[in-house]
Amino acid sequence: MADLSAISENVVGGKADKVQELVKEALEEGVDALTILNDGLVKGMDVIGEKFRNYEVYLPGLIVAARAMKTGLAILKPSLSTSEAKSSVKIAIGTVQGDTHDIGKNIVSAMLEGAGFQVKDLGFDVSPEKFVSEIKEGGAQIVGMSALVTTNMLSMKDTIEAIVEAGVRDKVKVIIGGAPVTQEYADRIGADGYAEDAVSAVELVRELFGFSV
């Protein structure tokens, strides 16, 4: 029988090749893809997230774990498409217009995907119109915005205003983050939440949609 705890352990250790191998073996043994996701990959990301929060690992460790998780997830995706995902929550995430920094956003995206959410990464320099389109056309239930440069934080405000003007503010939760961003700023522009790091972002999304952390 496949050892899903070994998948978790290798995600935590950032061993992408081993994660791929073990995920393939589990699928070949007939283990349900959703079970592999939840009890293997997601559990591993939960462990690394807790270690990061407790200063037992630092950002490089979080990055390699996220990469290892994504290699396993890539193998699972074809099977997951025929299975119910852990969560039907759709998230559109991107760095706001005018800002080309995306390392932090990429980590948040990987962590959210590793937690079982449906994530569409819009990249960087994302216009307010693009975020609105993802809500109206793509069915995004959460918009996640990142900014690293203080002057670009204004694009977060502009995006929320565009969402309001488009008449879809009641259809979406807006969360923001990035080095210069604060809870006070989130409150001021009418965002639904602020996360200071990738682990907090996962916890915030779970909280907003009533999932246990």
Backbone as CSV, one residue per row, in Angstrom:
resi,resn,N_x,N_y,N_z,CA_x,CA_y,CA_z,C_x,C_y,C_z
1,MET,0.853,-1.200,0.000,0.000,0.000,0.000,0.883,1.242,0.000
2,ALA,0.513,2.223,-0.785,1.294,3.460,-0.881,1.399,4.150,0.469
3,ASP,2.565,4.680,0.735,2.810,5.386,1.985,2.667,6.884,1.738
4,LEU,1.479,7.417,2.023,1.231,8.824,1.752,1.996,9.732,2.694
5,SER,2.342,9.209,3.881,3.139,10.015,4.806,4.527,10.276,4.226
6,ALA,5.013,9.341,3.405,6.318,9.535,2.767,6.255,10.675,1.758
7,ILE,5.101,10.812,1.102,4.926,11.941,0.184,4.994,13.248,0.968
8,SER,4.272,13.289,2.084,4.295,14.489,2.930,5.706,14.829,3.389
9,GLU,6.426,13.817,3.844,7.775,14.028,4.362,8.710,14.560,3.279
10,ASN,8.550,14.072,2.063,9.423,14.521,0.982,9.031,15.896,0.456
11,VAL,7.746,16.255,0.580,7.349,17.634,0.298,8.034,18.564,1.286
12,VAL,7.961,18.211,2.558,8.595,19.022,3.605,10.094,19.145,3.354
13,GLY,10.703,18.053,2.896,12.138,18.060,2.630,12.515,18.693,1.302
14,GLY,11.516,19.052,0.508,11.794,19.694,-0.769,12.387,18.769,-1.814
15,LYS,12.111,17.465,-1.684,12.698,16.472,-2.601,11.724,16.199,-3.741
16,ALA,11.814,17.038,-4.770,10.851,16.989,-5.868,10.865,15.651,-6.607
17,ASP,12.048,15.128,-6.904,12.133,13.864,-7.648,11.457,12.725,-6.885
18,LYS,11.671,12.696,-5.579,11.084,11.648,-4.748,9.568,11.812,-4.664
19,VAL,9.114,13.065,-4.573,7.673,13.326,-4.544,7.024,12.811,-5.830
20,GLN,7.638,13.113,-6.968,7.116,12.628,-8.247,7.022,11.107,-8.268
21,GLU,8.088,10.482,-7.833,8.152,9.017,-7.834,7.058,8.411,-6.974
22,LEU,6.901,8.948,-5.775,5.920,8.398,-4.839,4.484,8.652,-5.286
23,VAL,4.239,9.817,-5.881,2.895,10.116,-6.383,2.537,9.168,-7.526
24,LYS,3.489,8.946,-8.433,3.249,7.999,-9.537,2.957,6.604,-9.002
25,GLU,3.730,6.175,-8.011,3.531,4.848,-7.432,2.154,4.722,-6.802
26,ALA,1.746,5.768,-6.086,0.439,5.737,-5.427,-0.691,5.631,-6.457
27,LEU,-0.578,6.402,-7.548,-1.588,6.334,-8.602,-1.630,4.942,-9.231
28,GLU,-0.439,4.377,-9.473,-0.360,3.047,-10.080,-0.964,1.972,-9.178
29,GLU,-0.904,2.208,-7.870,-1.476,1.249,-6.920,-2.971,1.457,-6.730
30,GLY,-3.508,2.446,-7.440,-4.953,2.646,-7.404,-5.458,3.579,-6.320
31,VAL,-4.543,4.302,-5.661,-4.984,5.258,-4.643,-5.669,6.435,-5.334
32,ASP,-6.803,6.850,-4.805,-7.562,7.966,-5.375,-6.719,9.240,-5.383
33,ALA,-6.774,9.962,-6.503,-5.966,11.174,-6.654,-6.269,12.204,-5.568
34,LEU,-7.536,12.305,-5.210,-7.924,13.265,-4.174,-7.318,12.892,-2.825
35,THR,-7.226,11.606,-2.541,-6.608,11.135,-1.299,-5.113,11.454,-1.289
36,ILE,-4.470,11.263,-2.432,-3.042,11.588,-2.531,-2.833,13.084,-2.316
37,LEU,-3.718,13.885,-2.903,-3.622,15.333,-2.745,-3.756,15.731,-1.280
38,ASN,-4.839,15.276,-0.659,-5.138,15.724,0.703,-4.211,15.127,1.762
39,ASP,-3.976,13.803,1.666,-3.215,13.120,2.714,-1.715,13.091,2.438
40,GLY,-1.325,13.484,1.237,0.088,13.521,0.890,0.591,14.936,0.692
41,LEU,0.212,15.551,-0.412,0.737,16.876,-0.763,0.263,17.981,0.182
42,VAL,-1.053,18.048,0.404,-1.587,19.117,1.258,-1.063,18.984,2.686
43,LYS,-1.033,17.756,3.186,-0.543,17.549,4.547,0.904,18.002,4.674
44,GLY,1.707,17.720,3.628,3.104,18.167,3.643,3.210,19.677,3.670
45,MET,2.375,20.355,2.886,2.408,21.819,2.870,1.924,22.397,4.188
46,ASP,0.980,21.726,4.828,0.538,22.180,6.153,1.680,22.087,7.160
47,VAL,2.450,21.001,7.073,3.577,20.815,7.997,4.645,21.882,7.765
48,ILE,5.015,22.120,6.494,6.055,23.109,6.211,5.571,24.506,6.574
49,GLY,4.268,24.745,6.403,3.712,26.035,6.794,3.825,26.272,8.291
50,GLU,3.557,25.231,9.064,3.668,25.345,10.520,5.117,25.539,10.945
51,LYS,6.026,24.829,10.289,7.452,24.982,10.601,7.929,26.399,10.279
52,PHE,7.440,26.936,9.155,7.792,28.305,8.771,7.275,29.293,9.808
53,ARG,6.053,29.078,10.252,5.446,29.967,11.248,6.218,29.925,12.574
54,ASN,6.780,28.756,12.891,7.510,28.589,14.156,9.008,28.840,14.020
55,TYR,9.419,29.394,12.873,10.838,29.705,12.600,11.736,28.467,12.632
56,GLU,11.135,27.314,12.311,11.940,26.089,12.229,12.541,25.933,10.838
57,VAL,11.906,26.547,9.844,12.478,26.651,8.501,12.271,28.093,8.046
58,TYR,13.043,28.477,7.036,12.964,29.855,6.555,12.535,29.872,5.093
59,LEU,12.525,31.035,4.482,11.966,31.194,3.146,12.536,30.217,2.110
60,PRO,13.848,29.979,2.061,14.358,29.012,1.067,13.736,27.627,1.227
61,GLY,13.535,27.192,2.475,12.911,25.894,2.727,11.468,25.861,2.272
62,LEU,10.776,26.974,2.456,9.379,27.067,2.025,9.291,27.002,0.503
63,ILE,10.232,27.662,-0.173,10.235,27.699,-1.634,10.466,26.308,-2.220
64,VAL,11.472,25.593,-1.709,11.768,24.270,-2.281,10.649,23.275,-1.969
65,ALA,9.999,23.428,-0.825,8.860,22.561,-0.510,7.711,22.826,-1.479
66,ALA,7.462,24.098,-1.759,6.388,24.456,-2.690,6.683,23.912,-4.082
67,ARG,7.934,23.971,-4.485,8.306,23.430,-5.796,8.101,21.923,-5.838
68,ALA,8.478,21.245,-4.763,8.292,19.790,-4.696,6.818,19.435,-4.763
69,MET,5.994,20.193,-4.053,4.558,19.957,-4.081,4.015,20.122,-5.491
70,LYS,4.473,21.161,-6.213,3.947,21.431,-7.548,4.303,20.323,-8.536
71,THR,5.459,19.694,-8.352,5.817,18.588,-9.247,4.859,17.409,-9.049
72,GLY,4.500,17.168,-7.789,3.540,16.103,-7.507,2.154,16.459,-8.007
73,LEU,1.781,17.723,-7.845,0.457,18.175,-8.269,0.309,18.074,-9.784
74,ALA,1.390,18.339,-10.518,1.347,18.256,-11.981,0.993,16.841,-12.428
75,ILE,1.490,15.854,-11.706,1.194,14.458,-12.038,-0.259,14.117,-11.698
76,LEU,-0.755,14.705,-10.614,-2.122,14.407,-10.169,-3.203,15.097,-10.997
77,LYS,-2.883,16.240,-11.599,-3.914,17.074,-12.214,-4.814,16.342,-13.203
78,PRO,-4.269,15.525,-14.108,-5.172,14.829,-15.044,-6.199,13.951,-14.326
79,SER,-5.783,13.341,-13.240,-6.696,12.488,-12.469,-7.646,13.313,-11.626
80,LEU,-7.170,14.444,-11.136,-8.023,15.302,-10.313,-9.145,15.917,-11.141
81,SER,-8.909,16.113,-12.427,-9.922,16.733,-13.272,-11.165,15.851,-13.386
82,THR,-10.992,14.563,-13.120,-12.137,13.644,-13.153,-12.649,13.339,-11.753
83,SER,-12.052,14.010,-10.771,-12.435,13.787,-9.374,-12.846,15.117,-8.775
84,GLU,-13.550,15.104,-7.689,-13.900,16.359,-7.028,-12.677,16.899,-6.317
85,ALA,-12.376,18.174,-6.556,-11.248,18.789,-5.873,-11.595,18.985,-4.408
86,LYS,-10.557,19.171,-3.591,-10.779,19.379,-2.159,-11.674,20.598,-1.955
87,SER,-11.461,21.596,-2.779,-12.230,22.815,-2.634,-12.633,23.324,-3.999
88,SER,-13.840,23.824,-4.102,-14.287,24.403,-5.362,-13.989,25.895,-5.411
89,VAL,-13.348,26.428,-4.374,-13.043,27.850,-4.326,-12.025,28.205,-5.410
90,LYS,-12.392,29.184,-6.251,-11.518,29.640,-7.330,-10.837,30.949,-6.932
91,ILE,-9.535,30.973,-7.101,-8.743,32.135,-6.713,-7.995,32.668,-7.921
92,ALA,-8.100,33.976,-8.161,-7.295,34.652,-9.179,-6.286,35.516,-8.438
93,ILE,-5.002,35.302,-8.706,-3.974,36.007,-7.963,-2.986,36.661,-8.919
94,GLY,-2.530,37.857,-8.567,-1.574,38.535,-9.426,-0.933,39.724,-8.735
95,THR,0.213,40.135,-9.270,0.853,41.371,-8.832,0.194,42.516,-9.587
96,VAL,-0.113,43.593,-8.886,-0.949,44.651,-9.460,-0.253,45.440,-10.562
97,GLN,-1.070,46.179,-11.274,-0.593,46.972,-12.409,0.553,47.906,-11.993
98,GLY,1.598,47.911,-12.825,2.750,48.766,-12.560,3.852,48.095,-11.774
99,ASP,3.579,46.904,-11.220,4.557,46.202,-10.380,4.958,44.898,-11.063
100,THR,6.266,44.691,-11.229,6.751,43.494,-11.931,7.404,42.481,-10.997
101,HIS,7.256,42.667,-9.696,7.825,41.731,-8.730,6.850,40.584,-8.494
102,ASP,7.341,39.345,-8.579,6.381,38.246,-8.429,6.884,37.053,-7.626
103,ILE,8.052,37.154,-6.997,8.560,36.004,-6.246,7.629,35.671,-5.081
104,GLY,7.274,36.685,-4.298,6.375,36.456,-3.169,5.020,35.959,-3.612
105,LYS,4.511,36.560,-4.688,3.217,36.139,-5.226,3.265,34.690,-5.684
106,ASN,4.381,34.299,-6.284,4.521,32.913,-6.758,4.483,31.921,-5.600
107,ILE,5.090,32.298,-4.482,5.089,31.416,-3.311,3.665,31.291,-2.751
108,VAL,2.968,32.420,-2.671,1.584,32.397,-2.190,0.722,31.530,-3.104
109,SER,0.907,31.702,-4.417,0.144,30.918,-5.391,0.384,29.425,-5.190
110,ALA,1.661,29.055,-5.025,2.002,27.638,-4.834,1.423,27.094,-3.538
111,MET,1.466,27.888,-2.476,0.928,27.444,-1.190,-0.585,27.249,-1.263
112,LEU,-1.273,28.170,-1.921,-2.726,28.047,-2.055,-3.094,26.834,-2.896
113,GLU,-2.336,26.613,-3.971,-2.587,25.444,-4.810,-2.303,24.166,-4.022
114,GLY,-1.240,24.200,-3.233,-0.898,23.048,-2.417,-1.932,22.752,-1.351
115,ALA,-2.684,23.783,-0.958,-3.742,23.604,0.038,-5.035,23.103,-0.593
116,GLY,-5.016,22.907,-1.918,-6.168,22.311,-2.577,-7.114,23.270,-3.255
117,PHE,-6.781,24.556,-3.290,-7.652,25.529,-3.942,-7.357,25.599,-5.438
118,GLN,-8.343,26.031,-6.204,-8.166,26.218,-7.645,-7.588,27.612,-7.877
119,VAL,-6.341,27.656,-8.290,-5.628,28.930,-8.398,-5.322,29.256,-9.858
120,LYS,-5.647,30.469,-10.277,-5.225,30.971,-11.587,-4.258,32.115,-11.339
121,ASP,-2.997,31.892,-11.689,-1.960,32.896,-11.488,-1.932,33.803,-12.708
122,LEU,-2.264,35.070,-12.498,-2.348,36.039,-13.593,-1.012,36.696,-13.896
123,GLY,0.021,36.381,-13.091,1.341,36.953,-13.337,1.513,38.312,-12.669
124,PHE,2.268,39.185,-13.328,2.525,40.509,-12.752,1.990,41.603,-13.676
125,ASP,1.983,42.848,-13.170,1.478,44.006,-13.926,0.048,43.746,-14.412
126,VAL,-0.788,43.254,-13.497,-2.163,42.882,-13.849,-3.091,44.087,-13.688
127,SER,-3.810,44.403,-14.735,-4.702,45.569,-14.719,-5.958,45.299,-13.902
128,PRO,-6.587,46.365,-13.407,-7.873,46.189,-12.719,-8.895,45.481,-13.604
129,GLU,-8.872,45.788,-14.913,-9.814,45.183,-15.849,-9.634,43.671,-15.934
130,LYS,-8.386,43.222,-15.858,-8.112,41.786,-15.921,-8.674,41.077,-14.693
131,PHE,-8.486,41.683,-13.517,-9.049,41.097,-12.296,-10.576,41.027,-12.400
132,VAL,-11.188,42.101,-12.893,-12.649,42.123,-13.047,-13.100,41.026,-14.002
133,SER,-12.362,40.845,-15.092,-12.697,39.813,-16.071,-12.647,38.421,-15.450
134,GLU,-11.678,38.197,-14.562,-11.557,36.888,-13.931,-12.734,36.604,-13.000
135,ILE,-13.323,37.661,-12.450,-14.510,37.485,-11.610,-15.732,37.215,-12.491
136,LYS,-15.902,38.047,-13.531,-17.089,37.961,-14.368,-17.064,36.762,-15.310
137,GLU,-15.917,36.508,-15.915,-15.818,35.446,-16.909,-15.261,34.145,-16.319
138,GLY,-14.315,34.298,-15.396,-13.645,33.115,-14.853,-14.250,32.558,-13.583
139,GLY,-15.169,33.305,-12.993,-15.837,32.824,-11.791,-14.991,32.863,-10.532
140,ALA,-13.964,33.713,-10.521,-13.100,33.816,-9.336,-13.919,34.261,-8.127
141,GLN,-13.718,33.557,-7.015,-14.408,33.911,-5.773,-13.495,34.677,-4.825
142,ILE,-12.213,34.605,-5.111,-11.231,35.387,-4.365,-10.290,36.039,-5.362
143,VAL,-9.998,37.305,-5.130,-8.952,38.007,-5.867,-7.835,38.293,-4.879
144,GLY,-6.639,37.832,-5.214,-5.476,38.077,-4.375,-4.531,39.019,-5.087
145,MET,-4.206,40.124,-4.451,-3.328,41.129,-5.063,-2.071,41.336,-4.242
146,SER,-0.943,41.464,-4.961,0.339,41.687,-4.314,0.993,42.940,-4.874
147,ALA,1.767,43.626,-4.027,2.569,44.780,-4.463,3.822,44.832,-3.612
148,LEU,4.947,45.106,-4.252,6.198,45.222,-3.512,6.650,46.677,-3.398
149,VAL,6.206,47.500,-4.328,6.586,48.914,-4.350,5.432,49.738,-3.788
150,THR,5.748,50.616,-2.848,4.720,51.390,-2.143,3.805,52.153,-3.095
151,THR,4.385,52.787,-4.111,3.551,53.585,-5.023,2.553,52.720,-5.793
152,ASN,2.860,51.454,-5.962,1.957,50.574,-6.703,0.786,50.068,-5.856
153,MET,0.843,50.343,-4.555,-0.276,49.952,-3.702,-1.572,50.636,-4.136
154,LEU,-1.440,51.799,-4.788,-2.623,52.520,-5.260,-3.411,51.682,-6.265
155,SER,-2.718,50.792,-6.988,-3.402,49.934,-7.949,-4.356,48.971,-7.252
156,MET,-4.064,48.634,-6.007,-4.973,47.783,-5.246,-6.301,48.514,-5.025
157,LYS,-6.194,49.772,-4.641,-7.388,50.598,-4.436,-8.160,50.749,-5.748
158,ASP,-7.414,50.996,-6.833,-8.051,51.155,-8.141,-8.775,49.876,-8.558
159,THR,-8.176,48.741,-8.258,-8.783,47.463,-8.638,-10.069,47.218,-7.866
160,ILE,-10.055,47.499,-6.575,-11.276,47.325,-5.782,-12.369,48.255,-6.294
161,GLU,-12.000,49.481,-6.638,-12.989,50.418,-7.173,-13.556,49.915,-8.500
162,ALA,-12.689,49.308,-9.329,-13.151,48.755,-10.609,-14.098,47.584,-10.392
163,ILE,-13.814,46.785,-9.369,-14.687,45.648,-9.043,-16.055,46.152,-8.587
164,VAL,-16.049,47.215,-7.790,-17.312,47.812,-7.329,-18.093,48.366,-8.515
165,GLU,-17.394,49.112,-9.382,-18.053,49.734,-10.536,-18.629,48.691,-11.494
166,ALA,-17.980,47.518,-11.549,-18.453,46.450,-12.430,-19.656,45.709,-11.844
167,GLY,-19.997,46.019,-10.592,-21.160,45.418,-9.960,-20.952,44.002,-9.471
168,VAL,-19.686,43.621,-9.246,-19.413,42.242,-8.825,-18.720,42.171,-7.457
169,ARG,-18.748,43.276,-6.712,-18.050,43.270,-5.419,-18.641,42.251,-4.465
170,ASP,-19.949,42.001,-4.569,-20.586,41.045,-3.662,-20.311,39.596,-4.051
171,LYS,-19.659,39.379,-5.180,-19.379,38.024,-5.642,-17.978,37.549,-5.277
172,VAL,-17.171,38.421,-4.673,-15.754,38.092,-4.502,-15.212,38.615,-3.172
173,LYS,-14.244,37.877,-2.633,-13.472,38.340,-1.494,-12.136,38.845,-2.033
174,VAL,-11.679,39.968,-1.530,-10.416,40.552,-1.977,-9.405,40.485,-0.848
175,ILE,-8.260,39.862,-1.137,-7.185,39.806,-0.137,-5.933,40.416,-0.744
176,ILE,-5.124,41.048,0.105,-3.934,41.735,-0.385,-2.725,41.402,0.482
177,GLY,-1.543,41.612,-0.099,-0.312,41.367,0.639,0.875,41.952,-0.111
178,GLY,2.057,41.809,0.484,3.269,42.386,-0.086,4.010,43.171,0.966
179,ALA,5.281,43.366,0.744,6.146,43.977,1.764,5.635,45.291,2.357
180,PRO,5.163,46.248,1.539,4.739,47.529,2.131,3.291,47.534,2.616
181,VAL,2.564,46.446,2.369,1.132,46.406,2.655,0.877,46.092,4.129
182,THR,-0.161,46.681,4.685,-0.504,46.480,6.094,-2.001,46.193,6.243
183,GLN,-2.376,45.713,7.412,-3.791,45.510,7.714,-4.532,46.837,7.677
184,GLU,-3.876,47.882,8.148,-4.502,49.208,8.162,-4.847,49.653,6.738
185,TYR,-3.941,49.380,5.804,-4.198,49.756,4.413,-5.331,48.902,3.829
186,ALA,-5.341,47.627,4.165,-6.415,46.743,3.709,-7.766,47.267,4.175
187,ASP,-7.828,47.680,5.439,-9.071,48.217,5.984,-9.463,49.508,5.265
188,ARG,-8.464,50.340,4.981,-8.731,51.647,4.389,-9.308,51.540,2.975
189,ILE,-8.833,50.560,2.192,-9.296,50.457,0.802,-10.461,49.478,0.634
190,GLY,-10.879,48.866,1.736,-12.046,47.991,1.673,-11.765,46.563,1.253
191,ALA,-10.528,46.096,1.473,-10.214,44.695,1.199,-10.828,43.817,2.282
192,ASP,-11.021,42.547,1.965,-11.614,41.623,2.935,-10.574,41.002,3.854
193,GLY,-9.306,41.126,3.502,-8.281,40.544,4.355,-6.885,40.901,3.913
194,TYR,-5.946,40.743,4.831,-4.528,41.003,4.581,-3.733,39.825,5.120
195,ALA,-2.731,39.393,4.361,-1.858,38.308,4.807,-0.408,38.779,4.706
196,GLU,0.345,38.556,5.776,1.721,39.026,5.789,2.686,38.067,5.120
197,ASP,2.268,36.813,4.928,3.127,35.842,4.258,2.258,34.750,3.642
198,ALA,2.916,33.797,2.962,2.180,32.757,2.246,1.371,31.862,3.171
199,VAL,1.921,31.540,4.322,1.212,30.690,5.274,-0.050,31.392,5.770
200,SER,0.084,32.672,6.066,-1.071,33.460,6.517,-2.130,33.554,5.429
201,ALA,-1.694,33.597,4.166,-2.644,33.686,3.052,-3.526,32.448,2.989
202,VAL,-2.931,31.276,3.180,-3.710,30.035,3.184,-4.706,30.046,4.344
203,GLU,-4.246,30.445,5.505,-5.118,30.492,6.678,-6.265,31.481,6.460
204,LEU,-5.950,32.620,5.818,-6.964,33.641,5.571,-8.049,33.128,4.634
205,VAL,-7.646,32.473,3.557,-8.627,31.941,2.610,-9.502,30.886,3.280
206,ARG,-8.876,30.021,4.048,-9.658,29.005,4.759,-10.655,29.657,5.708
207,GLU,-10.220,30.693,6.379,-11.087,31.398,7.331,-12.247,32.067,6.610
208,LEU,-11.971,32.708,5.469,-13.001,33.424,4.737,-14.090,32.492,4.217
209,PHE,-13.702,31.230,3.947,-14.669,30.292,3.394,-15.074,29.190,4.370
210,GLY,-14.696,29.380,5.641,-15.200,28.472,6.669,-14.559,27.119,6.727
211,PHE,-13.336,26.982,6.138,-12.623,25.705,6.252,-11.837,25.679,7.544
212,SER,-11.641,24.477,8.088,-10.790,24.347,9.274,-9.347,24.553,8.868
213,VAL,-8.583,25.188,9.743,-7.181,25.487,9.451,-6.331,24.307,9.839
